[in-house]
Amino acid sequence: MRLSRFFIDAPLSLGQHALPESSAHYISRVLRLCAGSAVQLFDGSGSEFRGVLTDVGKKSVVVQLHEQRPGMAESALRIHLGQGLSRGERMDWAIQKATELGVAQITPIVSERCEVRLNDERADKRLAHWRQIAISACEQCGRSVLPVIHAPRSLDGWLNVEAELKLVLHPVAAPLTSHARPQTLAFLIGPEGGLSDDELERAGAAGFNAARLGPRVLRTETAPVVALSVAQQLWGDF
């Protein structure tokens, strides 16, 4: 039987732990687990911890962790996704699927044709929301390490990202298979309106190579799913 698996935003070790209130509420009030229930926890360090709930209250949950084991290995291909900022569920979908597909870092990119503009307060709230989406995706897919979700940045502020291979998706370009295997990869994907010609030129000047995924133009939330899947198949752990 598959164990209930949760991310705990605090360092874990063998022994007894009182879980954070937010995790306790979800375990006791939403899932309605009870004392004696077996659970598996992870804290983002790369390890997994198995244990048993020993005390379950409305606002407090205590777990006894009795086994520590290595978590799922991360892909040898370290991918940093620069995802054009898009509206609501489209951005959520991109972050969720990028997490499931093993991306190491995600930076929302503010470019000319973005339809979303965030002030500092809204940006902080969206960043917390995106991190929770990544956490939920890790809980579901088995990853033991969370991807880093960076605060939104301007395109020009992100183009100096360090990577062995830097690619920007473009429908008229050489396919991904034309590139040699990298160990680190930066992927730039435009927003709903795409990147402007000037932005593509600036990306090229910063060392980004244009690459295509096929004959069809993909939506901004579809492109990262396909791009990351192909990259992991070519050079990663698929």
C-alpha positions, 0 to 999 in steps of 0.5 A: 500500500502506498504511504501518504507522503508529505513535504514538511518545511522544517529539517527532519531527523529520526525520532519524534517531531511535532509537525507545523500547524499547516501540515497538521491541519491538512493531515488531521482535518482534510485527510482525517488520518489518525494515530497509528497511520503510517506516513512518509515525509520529506524536507527537500534535503533529498532524504525520505523519512518513514514513520507513524503518527502518534498523536493527532489533534485538530491543530497538532500532529506528532509523528515518530520517524523510524526510518531514513532512506535516500530519496529519488535521485535528481536528473543529471541534466540540470535545467533552469526554465525561464518561463514567460509570465502568463495568466492564472492557471496557465502559469500554474500548469507550467510550474506544476508540469515543469516540477514533475518533469525534473526541472531544477530552477524556474524563473518567471520572465517579464517580457514585452508581450506579457499580459500580467503585471505584478506589483511587489505585494502581488509578486510575493503572493504569487511566488508563495502560490507557485512554491506551493504548486511545486510542493504539491507536484513533488508530493505527487511525483515522488521528487525529494528535492524541490525546484527553486522558484525564483521571483519574477525577473525582466528578460534582460535581467535573466539572459545572463543565466549560467548554463552550458547550453542556452536555448530559446524556443522558436518555430523556425530553427534547428531541432533540439537534436542538433545540439550536443549533450549538455550537463546544464541547460537554460530554456527560454519560453515566451509568454502568450504573445510570444517573444518579439523579434527584438527580444529574440535578437537580445537572447541570441546576443546573450548566447541563446540558440534558437531551437524548435520542437516541431512544425506546430506552434505550441501554447505557452503552457504546452511548450515547457511540457514538450521541451522538458520531456524532449530534453530529458529524453535526449540528455536526462533521465527519461 
